[in-house]
Amino acid sequence: MVGKPEILKGKILVVDDDEVEVDLIKRILGDAGYTSVDSTMTPQVVSSLYAENNYDLILLDLKMPDMDGFAVMEKLREIETSGYLPVLVITGDPDSKIRALQSGAKDFVSKPYDSAELQLRVYNMLEVRLLHKELLGCNDALEQKVIKRTTDLKQSYLETIVAMTRAAEYKDTDTGDHMERIGFFCKELAGLLGCDADFTDRIFFAGPMHDIGKIGIPDHLLLKPGSFTPMEWETMKGHTVLGGEILGNCKSPYLKMGAEIALCHHERWDGGGYPNRLKGEAIPLAARIMHICDIYDALRSKRPYKPSLDHAKATDIITKGDGRTMPEHFDPAILGAFSKNSGAFKEIFDEFEGKKEV
């Protein structure tokens, strides 16, 4: 028999409890040019041999003592993750053929078998098996390319976020420090709320963009030490809309969340926020998380118009209110998570302050 070299090199395992049958099959396959033919008369070891040697074809006798061919195939199905069982059964029982195919075998040879037929069926099965393995290899390569492309795309998104955040930092160093801390606050609170890993990852990178709209606010307002006039306050509030417009209509999941946060992080649970006076769950979850994180960091931070407050005072204002900031401004579930774990916020803030001192 003349065949393709790669097929004749296919790894074959012969399984039969009859030594004479094993020797006969191996001789027939050797005459056909197959160069890698193993055998065993112990069906209990077939699955372990298959796992160790990754055979391309198993010639399996169905009638064996202690463990028949059907039990062998059942064990093989447990370890063959691709779903393809490369088994050619050998049987003299006509009623067993259909059952063997239903059990996962890909073909069968009837006893007594013709050597030429056996050689051809083995060749055909090996040809299909090697094509199947080649297809699996192509799929694996494609999957790796997709993973790499996804990783590269995510990296480009994150680089864009970093660049945009740095642009805002040039407007105000204090605001820049605030933007850096806020990602850690948001990630911490999202985790406490039980948000999944994707959401937590996105809010960590999207959170620092919440004030990106301040790029469009004049410096004389952004750095003003005193209170704003009504007209100036309206201009300042416009940073939410500007931020939403800057980040809007983007395909990146990070920038999409960033746009939601930028637009809605000053909305309040009771409907008294801005710019659209959204109420309750109409406010995106990421913006509700950002709202309390933003307030905490703002209270803790020194600004041209106010001194910094310590952790205890800032927490007290958020949880009990001071007239300007009230508990009803926040999602109750988020406020509860913050109240029970506010110490984590202190640790994050203190860590950043320690870095500045160094």
C-alpha positions in Angstrom: 0.0 0.0 0.0 1.3 3.4 -1.0 0.2 6.3 1.2 1.2 9.8 2.3 4.2 9.7 4.6 2.5 11.8 7.3 -0.4 9.3 7.4 1.8 6.3 7.5 3.6 7.9 10.5 0.3 8.2 12.4 0.4 6.8 15.9 -1.8 3.7 16.3 -2.8 1.6 19.3 -4.2 -1.9 18.9 -6.3 -3.1 21.8 -7.3 -6.8 22.0 -7.1 -9.5 24.6 -6.1 -12.1 22.0 -2.3 -12.1 21.4 -2.7 -13.9 18.1 -5.1 -11.2 16.9 -2.8 -8.4 18.1 0.2 -9.9 16.2 -1.9 -10.4 13.1 -3.1 -6.8 13.0 0.3 -5.4 13.7 1.7 -7.5 10.8 -1.0 -6.3 8.5 -0.4 -2.7 9.4 3.4 -3.1 9.2 3.0 -4.5 5.6 1.0 -1.4 4.7 3.9 0.8 5.8 2.7 2.1 9.2 5.7 2.8 11.3 4.2 3.6 14.8 2.0 0.8 16.0 1.7 0.0 19.7 -0.5 -2.6 21.4 -2.0 -3.7 24.7 -4.0 -6.6 25.9 -5.1 -4.8 29.0 -8.2 -2.6 28.3 -8.0 -0.9 31.7 -4.8 1.0 30.7 -6.1 2.3 27.3 -7.3 5.7 28.5 -4.0 6.4 30.3 -2.0 5.3 27.3 -4.1 7.5 25.1 -3.6 10.5 27.4 0.2 9.9 27.5 0.8 9.2 23.8 -2.0 11.1 22.0 -2.7 8.3 19.6 -4.2 9.2 16.2 -6.1 5.9 16.0 -7.2 3.1 18.3 -8.2 -0.3 16.9 -10.5 -1.7 19.6 -11.9 -5.1 20.0 -15.3 -5.0 21.6 -15.4 -8.3 23.4 -12.8 -8.5 26.1 -13.1 -9.9 29.7 -13.3 -7.6 32.8 -13.7 -4.4 30.6 -15.3 -4.5 27.2 -14.8 -2.1 24.3 -17.8 0.0 25.2 -16.4 0.7 28.7 -13.1 1.6 27.1 -14.8 4.2 24.9 -16.6 5.6 27.9 -13.3 6.2 29.6 -11.8 7.7 26.5 -14.7 10.2 26.2 -13.9 11.5 29.7 -10.4 12.6 28.6 -10.9 13.5 24.9 -11.7 17.2 25.2 -12.1 17.8 21.4 -15.1 15.6 21.2 -13.6 13.4 18.5 -13.0 9.8 19.4 -10.5 8.2 17.0 -11.7 4.6 17.4 -12.1 1.9 14.8 -13.9 -1.1 16.4 -13.3 -4.7 15.4 -16.3 -7.0 16.0 -17.9 -10.2 14.8 -21.3 -9.3 16.3 -23.5 -7.5 13.8 -25.7 -6.1 16.6 -22.8 -4.3 18.2 -21.9 -2.2 15.2 -24.7 0.4 15.7 -24.1 0.5 19.4 -20.4 1.1 18.8 -21.1 4.0 16.5 -23.5 5.5 19.0 -20.8 5.2 21.7 -18.5 7.4 19.7 -16.6 5.0 17.4 -16.0 6.4 14.0 -15.9 3.2 11.9 -15.9 -0.6 12.3 -14.4 -3.7 10.7 -16.3 -7.0 10.9 -14.6 -10.2 11.8 -13.3 -12.1 10.0 -11.7 -9.1 8.4 -9.9 -8.7 5.1 -6.4 -7.3 5.4 -6.8 -5.0 2.4 -10.1 -3.6 3.9 -8.5 -3.1 7.3 -5.6 -1.2 5.7 -7.9 1.1 3.8 -10.2 1.8 6.7 -7.2 2.6 8.9 -5.7 4.8 6.2 -9.0 6.7 5.7 -9.5 7.2 9.5 -6.0 8.4 9.9 -6.4 10.9 7.1 -9.5 12.3 8.7 -7.9 12.3 12.1 -4.9 14.2 11.0 -7.1 16.8 9.2 -9.1 17.1 12.4 -5.9 17.8 14.4 -4.7 20.3 11.8 -8.1 22.1 12.1 -7.7 22.2 15.9 -4.3 23.6 15.5 -5.6 26.3 13.2 -8.4 27.1 15.6 -5.8 27.4 18.5 -3.6 29.7 16.4 -6.7 31.8 15.5 -7.7 32.0 19.2 -4.2 33.1 20.1 -4.3 35.8 17.5 -7.7 37.0 18.8 -6.4 37.0 22.4 -3.3 39.1 21.3 -5.5 41.5 19.3 -7.8 41.9 22.2 -4.9 42.6 24.5 -3.4 45.1 22.1 -6.7 46.8 21.7 -7.3 47.0 25.4 -3.8 48.5 25.8 -4.5 51.1 23.2 -7.7 52.0 25.1 -5.8 52.4 28.4 -3.1 54.5 26.8 -5.8 56.8 25.5 -7.3 57.0 28.9 -3.9 57.8 30.5 -3.2 60.5 27.9 -6.6 62.1 28.4 -6.3 62.0 32.2 -2.8 63.6 32.0 -4.3 66.4 29.9 -6.7 67.2 32.7 -3.8 67.2 35.2 -2.1 70.0 33.4 -5.1 72.2 34.3 -4.8 71.6 38.1 -2.2 69.5 39.9 -4.6 69.0 42.9 -7.3 67.7 40.4 -4.7 65.4 38.9 -4.0 63.8 42.2 -7.7 63.5 42.8 -8.1 61.7 39.4 -5.4 59.2 40.2 -6.9 58.3 43.7 -10.4 58.1 42.4 -9.8 55.0 40.4 -8.7 53.1 43.5 -11.7 54.3 45.4 -14.1 53.2 42.7 -12.4 49.8 42.3 -12.6 49.2 46.1 -16.3 50.2 46.3 -17.3 48.2 43.2 -15.7 45.1 44.7 -17.5 45.7 48.0 -20.8 45.8 46.1 -20.1 42.5 44.4 -19.6 43.8 40.9 -17.9 41.4 38.5 -14.3 41.6 37.5 -15.0 43.2 34.1 -17.0 46.0 35.7 -14.4 46.5 38.4 -11.6 46.7 35.8 -13.5 49.2 33.7 -14.4 51.6 36.5 -10.8 51.6 37.7 -9.7 53.0 34.4 -12.9 55.0 33.6 -13.2 56.7 37.0 -10.2 59.0 36.6 -11.9 60.5 33.5 -14.9 61.8 35.5 -13.7 65.4 35.5 -12.3 65.4 31.9 -14.8 68.1 31.0 -12.9 70.6 33.2 -10.4 70.9 30.3 -13.0 73.2 28.9 -13.5 75.3 32.0 -11.5 78.6 32.1 -8.6 78.6 34.6 -9.9 81.7 36.4 -12.9 79.7 37.4 -11.2 76.4 38.0 -8.7 78.0 40.4 -10.9 80.6 41.9 -10.3 80.8 45.7 -13.7 82.3 46.5 -17.3 81.3 45.8 -18.9 81.4 42.4 -21.5 83.8 41.1 -24.7 82.1 39.8 -23.4 82.4 36.2 -20.0 81.1 37.1 -21.6 78.1 38.9 -23.6 77.3 35.8 -20.4 77.3 33.8 -18.6 75.0 36.3 -21.5 72.6 36.2 -21.1 72.4 32.4 -18.0 70.2 32.9 -20.3 67.2 33.2 -21.9 67.8 29.8 -18.5 68.6 28.2 -17.0 65.4 29.7 -19.9 63.3 28.3 -19.4 64.9 24.8 -15.6 64.4 24.9 -16.0 60.7 25.7 -19.3 60.0 23.9 -19.8 57.9 20.8 -16.7 55.7 21.5 -16.6 52.0 21.0 -14.2 51.3 23.9 -16.1 49.9 26.9 -13.7 52.0 29.1 -14.6 55.2 27.3 -18.3 54.4 27.2 -18.3 54.0 31.0 -16.1 57.1 31.3 -18.7 59.0 29.3 -21.5 57.8 31.7 -19.5 58.8 34.7 -18.4 62.1 33.4 -22.0 63.1 32.5 -23.8 61.7 35.6 -21.4 61.7 38.6 -23.1 64.8 40.1 -26.6 63.3 39.8 -28.2 62.5 43.2 -30.2 59.5 44.3 -33.0 61.9 45.4 -33.1 63.7 42.0 -31.5 66.9 43.2 -28.3 66.7 41.2 -27.2 67.9 37.8 -27.1 68.2 34.8 -30.3 66.2 34.1 -31.8 65.8 37.6 -31.8 62.0 37.2 -33.2 60.0 40.2 -32.5 56.6 41.7 -31.6 53.8 39.4 -32.0 56.0 36.3 -28.4 57.1 37.3 -25.9 54.6 35.9 -24.4 52.4 38.6 -20.8 53.5 37.7 -21.8 57.1 38.2 -23.5 56.3 41.5 -20.3 54.7 42.7 -18.3 57.6 41.5 -20.6 60.1 43.3 -19.7 59.0 46.8 -16.1 58.4 45.9 -15.8 61.9 44.4 -17.4 63.5 47.5 -15.2 61.6 49.9 -12.0 62.7 48.0 -13.2 66.2 47.6 -13.8 66.5 51.4 -10.4 65.1 52.2 -8.6 67.3 49.6 -7.4 70.9 49.9 -8.8 73.2 47.3 -8.3 77.0 46.6 -11.7 77.6 48.2 -11.5 75.1 51.2 -9.2 73.3 53.6 -8.8 69.5 53.7 -10.8 67.5 56.2 -9.7 64.4 58.1 -11.2 61.0 57.4 -13.5 61.0 60.4 -15.0 64.3 59.5 -15.4 63.5 55.8 -17.1 60.1 56.7 -19.4 61.8 59.2 -20.6 64.4 56.6 -21.3 61.7 54.1 -23.2 59.4 56.4 -25.0 62.0 58.6 -25.0 65.1 56.4 -24.0 68.7 56.9 -26.8 70.5 55.0 -24.9 70.7 51.8 -24.1 67.0 51.5 -26.8 64.6 52.8 -27.2 60.8 53.0 -30.2 60.9 50.7 -28.0 62.1 47.9 -26.5 58.6 47.6 -27.7 55.2 46.6 -28.6 53.5 50.0 -26.8 50.3 49.1 -23.6 52.1 48.0 -23.8 54.3 51.1 -24.1 51.2 53.3 -21.1 49.6 51.7 -19.1 52.8 52.1 -20.1 53.2 55.8 -19.2 49.6 56.7 -15.8 49.8 55.0 -14.8 53.4 55.1 -11.4 52.5 56.6 -10.3 51.2 53.2 -10.8 54.6 51.8 -8.7 56.2 54.5 -5.9 53.7 53.7 -6.0 54.6 50.0 -5.9 58.3 50.7 -3.1 58.0 53.2 -1.1 55.9 50.9 -1.2 58.6 48.2 -0.4 61.3 50.7 2.6 59.3 51.8 3.9 59.1 48.3 3.6 62.9 47.9 5.7 63.5 51.1 8.4 61.2 49.8 
